[in-house]
Amino acid sequence: MAASATDLLAARTVIASGPEYLAGPFNIKVSGTQKFIGRADFETADFAPKPIIVREEPYEWFIEPKKSASANEPLYYNLIAGGAAAGHWTAEGNKVFSFVAPVEGQEAASKLQLQHVGGSIEKGFTIKQANESVAGKPKSGAWYVDSADELAPVLAGTRGRASTFRFVSLTRPSPIDIHLGPVKVDIV
């Protein structure tokens, strides 16, 4: 049975303030497949980043609330790759990478932000990169999956190429599981 609008609104309140939501971890699953989004287990030669890829094995993500500047703005969340990752992101060309810690040329890279679509939890979330840079040059773009095959790259693209993802709890039941079960996440 689908969650009611009241349940969804209640879940939004819990997600914004409840410690259970932060406990995670969560998978990001490619809709319609048994594949997951995560960092690769290898690094590339450029800045030693780990590319974001489609994986056969689940990958742990954590979500960290970030308050809006005003009550009229949508809630934001930082998406953290793995429990120990610093959460620095960049797009080099059209490929998406994550960094465990800032490296030369990457100091301006920002964390990913998870944002309600149109301010409504019922419409899901979008994940956005903002103020990204590669060696001081601005880079921005949407995320989409080139294919659902193992080791396929996650690319920085446009709204028209957006891929839909779901958050799936890895541990015990939590607000995101119970009320949203699981959330659809549009990468835009």
C-alpha positions in Angstrom: 0.0 0.0 0.0 1.3 3.4 -1.0 2.1 5.9 1.8 -0.5 8.7 2.3 0.3 12.4 1.8 0.2 12.7 5.6 2.7 9.9 6.1 5.0 11.5 3.5 4.9 14.9 5.2 5.5 13.3 8.5 8.4 11.4 7.0 9.9 14.7 5.7 10.0 16.1 9.2 11.7 13.0 10.5 14.2 12.9 7.7 15.1 16.6 8.3 15.7 16.1 12.0 15.8 12.4 13.0 19.1 10.7 13.8 17.8 7.5 12.3 18.0 9.0 8.9 21.7 9.8 9.3 22.5 6.3 10.6 22.2 4.8 7.2 23.9 3.5 5.3 21.9 3.4 2.0 22.3 2.0 -1.5 21.5 4.1 -4.6 20.0 1.6 -6.9 19.5 2.0 -10.7 15.7 1.7 -11.2 14.7 -1.4 -13.1 18.0 -3.2 -12.5 19.9 -5.0 -9.8 22.8 -2.6 -10.2 24.0 0.1 -7.7 25.7 3.5 -8.0 29.0 3.9 -6.1 32.7 4.8 -6.3 34.9 2.4 -8.2 37.4 0.3 -6.2 40.2 1.7 -8.4 41.6 5.2 -9.0 42.5 6.9 -12.2 45.7 8.7 -13.0 44.2 12.2 -12.9 44.2 13.6 -9.3 43.8 10.0 -8.1 40.0 10.3 -8.0 37.7 7.3 -7.9 35.1 7.5 -10.7 31.4 7.1 -9.9 30.2 3.9 -11.6 27.5 1.3 -11.8 28.5 -1.6 -9.6 27.3 -5.2 -9.1 28.0 -4.9 -5.4 26.2 -2.4 -3.2 28.0 0.7 -2.0 27.3 2.6 1.2 26.1 6.2 1.1 25.2 8.5 3.9 22.9 11.6 3.8 23.6 14.6 5.9 20.9 17.3 6.4 21.9 20.9 5.6 19.5 23.7 6.6 18.2 26.1 4.0 19.0 29.8 4.2 15.4 30.6 4.6 12.1 28.9 5.3 11.0 29.6 1.7 13.9 27.5 0.3 13.8 23.8 -0.2 15.7 21.6 2.3 19.1 20.4 1.2 21.1 17.4 2.1 24.8 16.5 1.5 25.3 13.0 0.0 28.5 11.5 1.4 30.2 8.6 -0.4 31.1 6.0 2.2 31.5 6.6 5.9 35.0 8.0 5.8 34.9 10.0 2.6 35.2 13.8 2.8 32.5 14.3 0.2 34.3 16.3 -2.5 33.0 15.9 -6.0 33.9 17.0 -9.5 33.1 16.4 -13.1 36.1 16.1 -15.4 34.9 16.4 -18.9 31.6 14.6 -18.6 32.7 11.9 -16.1 31.8 12.2 -12.4 34.5 11.6 -9.7 34.6 11.7 -5.9 37.6 12.4 -3.7 38.3 11.1 -0.2 40.1 14.5 0.5 40.8 17.7 -1.4 43.7 17.5 -3.8 45.5 20.1 -5.7 43.2 21.9 -8.1 40.1 20.5 -6.3 39.9 22.8 -3.3 36.8 24.5 -4.7 34.9 21.3 -5.3 31.6 21.1 -3.4 29.5 18.4 -1.8 26.6 17.0 -3.7 23.3 18.3 -2.7 20.1 16.3 -2.5 17.0 18.5 -3.0 13.3 17.9 -3.0 11.8 18.3 -6.5 9.5 21.3 -6.6 9.6 21.4 -2.8 7.5 18.2 -2.7 8.8 14.9 -1.2 6.1 13.1 -3.2 8.0 14.1 -6.4 11.2 12.6 -5.1 14.6 14.2 -5.1 17.2 15.7 -7.4 21.0 15.4 -6.9 22.8 18.5 -8.0 26.4 19.6 -8.2 27.1 23.2 -7.6 30.3 25.4 -7.8 32.4 22.4 -9.0 35.8 23.1 -10.4 38.6 21.2 -12.1 42.0 22.9 -11.7 40.2 26.1 -11.1 37.9 25.9 -14.1 34.2 25.8 -13.4 32.4 22.5 -14.2 28.8 21.7 -13.7 26.4 19.1 -15.0 23.7 16.6 -14.4 24.2 13.0 -13.6 23.1 10.1 -15.9 24.1 6.5 -16.3 25.6 5.6 -19.7 24.3 2.1 -19.3 23.3 -0.3 -16.5 26.2 -2.6 -17.1 28.8 -3.2 -14.4 31.5 -0.5 -14.4 29.5 1.8 -16.6 30.4 5.4 -15.9 28.1 7.9 -14.3 28.3 11.0 -16.4 27.7 14.7 -16.0 25.0 15.6 -18.5 21.8 17.5 -18.9 18.2 17.3 -17.6 17.2 15.5 -20.7 19.7 12.7 -19.9 18.6 12.3 -16.3 18.6 8.8 -14.8 16.2 7.7 -12.1 17.6 6.2 -8.9 16.1 4.8 -5.7 17.5 4.9 -2.1 17.3 1.6 -0.4 18.1 1.1 3.3 20.9 -1.4 4.0 20.2 -1.9 7.7 17.2 -1.7 9.9 13.8 -0.1 8.9 14.0 3.7 9.0 11.8 6.6 8.0 13.0 6.6 4.4 12.1 2.9 4.2 8.8 3.0 6.0 7.2 6.1 4.5 8.9 6.5 1.1 9.8 2.9 0.5 12.2 3.6 -1.4 12.5 7.2 -2.7 12.9 7.8 -6.4 15.9 10.1 -7.0 16.2 11.9 -10.3 19.7 12.9 -11.3 19.3 16.2 -13.1 
